Amino acid sequence: MRPGVNPYACYDTLFVISRTQQVMGNAMAGEVHLLAYLACLLSMYRGRAASDWGYWFIRSPYGAPYSSDIDRAVESMQANGWIGGVDRHLTLSSAGGLMLETLSQLGQNGPRKGPLDAACASILSVPMGIVRTAVSMEPELRNAEALSLDRTLLDEPEIPVPLHDQFEALRRALGIRVADLMVPAVVWLSYLSRVAQEEMGMQEPLTP
Amino acid sequence: MNVNLDEMVELARSQAETMVATAFDEQGIEALKSVYLGVRNLYKCHSPELLSHPLVVFRPVAYGEKPIDQSEAIRITDLRQLRPCLRVPCCVQVLDSTRMLVWSPYEVNVSELSRSAVVYTYDGREEYVWAKEDFRKLRNPLPQHASVLAIPSFDSLHHALGSYRDCSARLCSCPILSLVWYDPDTRLFLMSRPKPNRPEDIIRRSLYWSLNVTLREIATVLQEQNVDETHPVDIRVIYKFQDHQALIEIKWLGNTRAPDGRIVLRYGAAMARKGARQLAGYLDRYARSVPNTEVRGYLTVIDARRRGLNSASNSISKAKGMHYENSEITYAPEYHTQRDDFDTPMRMFIEPVCDP
């Protein structure tokens, strides 16, 4: 790995590509940023601070979450052969798969597995396009959009109030504490997707 | 954005994941993930559109559990081997993402099976997940596709539009698009309504939603986007990490009818040619306003033309209803052959429901 490449971003990139290629055959760069950001949010849902995630995201000029650390991680791991693929379609090489296994053993990555696994598991039952639409409706990205800022997301010491309120509502709605974050992930994405559809002017939202 | 707690509670109750977690806790969710992945892989080899018999896919929650006698099961290691099994009612146990046990023909008591397993059922485009004798319906954001676990995704906008033409427009199987008709049972006239429910509004929402769900590697899809201060294009697609955008202009052909039965508008091929001119103009203006961005234009023509309609028409023969099925539009000038930034226009004929 090149010096200056964020090790957390490397792990997350390998993890997301590995899981996404199981479902979709490969991963596209934007999907890696999207699912890593969703995982970061789910980690916050579990009470961890955004600063614990190890790297930051911004809202790209086009409204999507983006991390330059992930970009650098992809570039670096393509150069050393851990990530392969044709054109923009990313896949793990066998060396990349072994590296993911090795990195998974490291204690520093332990707390990331649950949120990453849940974010990636959500695409098993929620189409990627719905995940993208739903995440674009989460309060932090919406707030950045309203202010027309390409600013760093989630960079306050405390969890932003609108996000906190959504997480509280989610906890109350679920009623049960499930260890697997896939459950709150899917319910939250469904809720945000419904909000998006209502805003789009759909009279009867098609997804819950 | 205020949170609607009631809505979130209702959503939580209606999700399969919540039900499975309540029934079987962590182990159940692991089984559910295996079932979802197994079904997705199965549908990559066998389209659910072609399933004419019920399909049951399950995974026991406890490792080693055998809720069905395995002595008569077929062990599958290549999902293509499943094809003959799916021609009859079939039950599949997921071992891992590509290995399965299959009982075929087999009709299983799903409720009983779900006492110790997470069970997925598919029957006639309806999908359920079962756990501990409880069940939840899987909701499909694009019901024109048979299963939420088999919604396609596309890298190419041209292919995504082609899929919309074939799967959503042709038989009007998109629930949003189905709102466009004066009488959805015949699909002869489009309904004349004011904004925001004009035919062009409904068609735009339908296509917009479909692209939103099926396109990969895009940052966003936007509706009614101004290309300059006064000219809005119907849909703009912004690709991620590339200075690349697409403008989609939508035109519809056919007749609209007012609620009182009057024919209000009659749009023929000239409207499609007008759309081509408009789109060429948008592309020119947009290229000037964002010079470092590669922009490509797509003209989409929803074709609901029927031959010989008048204000008294309430039904149509097959010959008249399908008259325009293969009636391609001649464009002059042919921007799509003269310009590099203009995709070949895509006409999407919607079939009427004709007299038997």
Interface residues (C-beta under 8 A of the other chain):
Chain A: Q22 V23 M24 M28 A29 G30 E31 S60 Y62 G63 A64 R88 H89 A121 L124 S125 P127 M128 G129 I130 R132 T133 S136 M137 P139 R142 P162 D165 Q166 A169 L170 R172 A173 L174 G175 I176 V178 A179 D180 M182 V183 V186 V187 S190 Y191 S193 R194 V195 Q197 M200 G201 M202 Q203 E204 L206 T207 P208
Chain B: M1 V3 L5 E7 M8 V9 E10 L11 A12 S14 Q15 A16 E17 T18 A21 T22 D25 E26 I29 E30 K33 Y36 L37 R40 S97 L138 R139 N140 P141 L142 P143 V148 L149 I151 S153 D155 P175 I176 L179 P196 D201 R205 Y208 W209 N212 V213 T214 L215 R216 E217 I218 A219 T220 Q223 I238 K240 F241
